Amino acid sequence: MTVGKPDIRFHAHRYGRRGAPRALLLHGFLGNCADWQSVAAHPDFDLDALAPDLPGHGLTEAPSGAEGHGMTATARALIDLLEREAFSPCGLIGYSMGGRLALYLALQYPEHFDWLVLESASPGLDSKDARAARRQHDARWIERLQTRSLPEFLREWYAQPIFASLREHPDFPHLLQRRLRNRAEGLIQSLRHMGTGVMPSLWPKLAELSVPTLLLAGERDPKFVTILSDMHSRCKNARFVVAKDTGHTIHFEHPDLFVKTIHEFIQNRRRGKT
C-alpha cells in the first residue's frame, strides 16, 4: 500500500483483524512497518493496525529537508493518510522516535485518536542547552553514516548501553538483517530533521494531553523508567507500566507482555477504568 500527500508517499502495511479496534503503529529509528510483525503474529493480538514506514525508512518516499522528514510535516501527512484510508478515529502506538511523533500527533490532533500508547518515548528535551548538545550528538552519528558502511554503523549504534537487553535476544541477528534494508541518506535526513535535538519540547504540553494514555518502559531501561515516571506525574489521564525483565524495545523483546498490557489498557478504558 502506498498512499499520502504528493510530497510524502507512505508505504504501509495493514495488520490484524478488520473490525477490531483500529490503531496506527509508528516504529522507531532504523525501523519500518515490519517491526510490528512479531506483535501482530501474537495469538492474542486483536487490532486492525495500520503501520507506515516513516520518512527516511523503508519504502516511504519523501523530499529531503524538514518538509519531508520533520515532525510537523510528517504529522500532517499521517493525518492525511488516516483521512484517505477512512481510518480515523483510531488508537495510536509509538515506539521511541515513533513515540515522540505519536505524542506530538495526540497533542496537535486529539480528535483523531481514541487512545495513546507511548513505548520508551520522551517529550523531547526541556532546555536549549540540552537540545544543542543532542544535535551535536546526532551530528556525530550522521558523520558515521557518511563515512562508514551501514553494517559498521549498525554495530556501533546497537553497542549503546540502552540496547544491552536487545542484543541478548535470540532474534537480534534477524533484526540487524532487516536494518540493512535502510538507506544511509534516508537515515541522515531522519536524524537531522526528526531527532530529539530538533523537536520542540513537549514537556510543557503534557498537562494538556486529553487522549487516554498508557506509558510503557522496560525494567532494564532505567533512563526511560525515569523519563516516563516524570511524564506520568504531569499527565492527568495516563497509566504508567514498567515491563518486567525487558529493556528499551519491549515490543520486540517480549511481544506477549506488550500485547497483553495494551489489550488490558484498551479493555479497562472501555470499562471506564484508568
KACORCOR-V386719 format. One line per field, one symbol per residue. ss: DSSP state (H for helix, E for strand, C for the rest). psi: psi as a letter, one per 20 degrees, with the letter a starting at -180 (. if undefined). burial: 1 if it has 24 or more other ideal C-beta (glycine too) atoms within 12 Angstrom, else 0. Layout:
ss=???
psi=???
burial=???
//
This chain:
ss=CEECCCCEEEEEEEEECCCCEEEEEECCCCCCHHHHHHHHCCCCCCEEEEEECCCCCCCCEECCCHHHHCHHHHHHHHHHHHHHCCCCCEEEEEECHHHHHHHHHHHHCHHHEEEEEEECCCCCCCCHHHHHHHHHHHHHHHHHHHHCCHHHHHHHHCCCHHHHHHHCCCCHHHHHHHHCCCCHHHHHHHHHHHCCCCCCCCHHHHHHCCCEEEEEEECCCHHHHHHHHHHHHHCCCEEEEEECCCCCCHHHHCHHHHHHHHHHHHHHHHCCCC
psi=poraqhhooppqqpqbppirpqqpporapiaahihjghghiphjpmqopooqpqpiqcjppqqrrhihirggggghhhghggghjljqrrrppppdghhghgggghhhlhiiphrppoolqrjapjqhghhghhhgghhhhghghhirqghgghgggiiqhhjghghiphjghhgghhhiirpghghghghhijrhhiqqpjgiihiioippppppqqhjmhghggghggghiipilqqppopqlrchmghghmhggggggghgggghghijr.
burial=0011100111111111000011111111111111111111010011111111111111111100010111111111111111001011111111111111111111111101111111111111100000000100010011011000010011001100011011101000001101101111011111111111111111100100101111111101100110110011011011111110011111111111111111101100100000
//
